[in-house]
């Protein structure tokens, strides 16, 4: 079987995130990284391969600016065999609908039996891409999977809802998103990092992918940012840097001051 | 007149509180509020009660294929009605979000997630969401009809009244591929144990605690504060502790006088379950953890150093 793992380039956790006032889009000029939620998808693909299931290929699929090749290198170091980067100016400013359409169009040609996404993107806090992609591909869907078994051309997944845990089975090909609790990802070895440089990354333009450009980018966006405003004011909290537990008296003092002890 | 179609999720006979909040919000927008409920063996009287929560009328999709609440058959059942609507509104929920996203893809429609405010006016449908770690409020309009709007957990109150609404049973057509995923088991949320929603003080932990072997350190602090222990989805999913202790979107919503968050990053799914706590103290070694953005006191440090010393200092008082 073949596995495709969707990955996204997001601003790094340490960078200051802001919207570009000129475009109302996320300012992506700062440092970026591989979406941490997607690392669990790559790890799970590796674990399926290690479970004895015949996995011929793991491909990392990304839509983003050209510089997303850097986080894609990490995806390759984490175990993907090759990478596909859909990158085109025409895609800038795509909304969820446009992104799902574009990703699904690229995935369609990857011949993947299982498409894995992370549960959400760290920059957008949405957890809807897997379901949208599954609908485009007309394939069974299980999101937020916390435990996964894949064998004999089907998957069995356990996922949490508001009502408890559901155990869902689906035939392959299928689309899933994985919970960040599904696994603890291993760190890539130096050898894997070096080896990633030799793995192929294919760059696709919108035309290469056969996209209808009226459905993507700012022009194709069906959800349009009209304005921004500051959030409701909130008092800035107090901050203490602890060293070896030396903050305990200050915490106790704070709790006493606020009358909770 | 604008039609606001609200998908109402339910667990057996119980309507999902977030769906009822969405329904109530819809009823304030000045259009016709239509509730849509899907399942198998549904009772008309039960569905009609959605009128008490703001529905002007109720569409019931009743078919064995909808019995398990899996999202893809629901998208099929909802689609023809969504095409007629101005807005399709969804309360927060795991399966609900799947339905909303599948529907948006099906219709090529715009979708706004994490919505905390919604209006209908001259600009059309306007949805507002907090973004970038809730540091900015983003207002969106739609270039599609319908607009798909997915609410943030606990965004809208279900408070209000009304009377039973007329019920219409609608035909259900489900595509073959939508039946691919099947529910083979359900582990009900545990009942019993401590009711964390009733506690004045909660000491909650996330994966930053390192491992289940460190839970006693949290328990000792909870005891010293006269409180109970709570947890994040990630540690429950990892099997460190029971689901009944979980705070957040798929767990409990709590508002104790004091919430001590230990090794919790403060992801939005957790935040929505505890942000209304009286006082929030966060202890985390990651200086960039989002929880520091909304904690009243943030302690940047190693839990295994801070918690025992804090327990000791409290005991010495």
Interface residues (C-beta under 8 A of the other chain):
Chain A: X13 X14 X17 X18 X19 X24 X26 X95 X96 X97 X100 X101 X104 X123 X124 X125 X126 X127 X128 X129 X130 X131 X132 X133 X134 X135 X136 X138 X139 X140 X141 X142 X143 X144 X146 X156 X159 X160 X161 X162 X163 X164 X165 X166 X167 X168 X169 X170 X171 X174 X179 X180 X181 X182 X215 X221 X222 X223 X224 X225 X226 X227 X228 X229 X230 X231 X234 X235 X237 X238 X239 X240 X241 X242 X243 X244 X245 X246 X247 X248 X249 X251 X252 X254 X255 X258 X260 X261
Chain B: X11 X16 X70 X71 X72 X75 X93 X94 X95 X97 X98 X99 X100 X101 X102 X103 X104 X105 X106 X108 X109 X110 X111 X112 X113 X114 X123 X126 X130 X131 X132 X133 X134 X135 X136 X137 X138 X139 X140 X141 X142 X143 X144 X147 X150 X175 X177 X180 X181 X182 X183 X184 X185 X186 X187 X188 X189 X201 X207 X225 X233 X234 X235 X236 X237 X238 X243 X249 X250 X257 X258 X267 X268 X278 X279 X280 X281 X283 X288 X292 X294 X295 X296 X297 X298 X299 X300 X301 X302 X305 X306 X308 X309 X310 X312 X313 X314 X317
